[in-house]
């Protein structure tokens, strides 16, 4: 007959820590991607005067807005 092994709460919590850390990193990454997508879509809406105010021209803004969201 097989005996069930009892695992203490601290042992159980210790095995979950890597998973929790991984989930947290995934959440941070997805949040950062969403922020980049929003920022780049807003950048595409700026007129030349506003782009000049932030030190960009239309070409640089276009290159930035055409980058994929996962690229910094």
Secondary structure as UniProt FT lines:
FT   HELIX           9..45
FT   HELIX           48..53
FT   TURN            54..55
FT   HELIX           58..65
FT   TURN            69..70
//
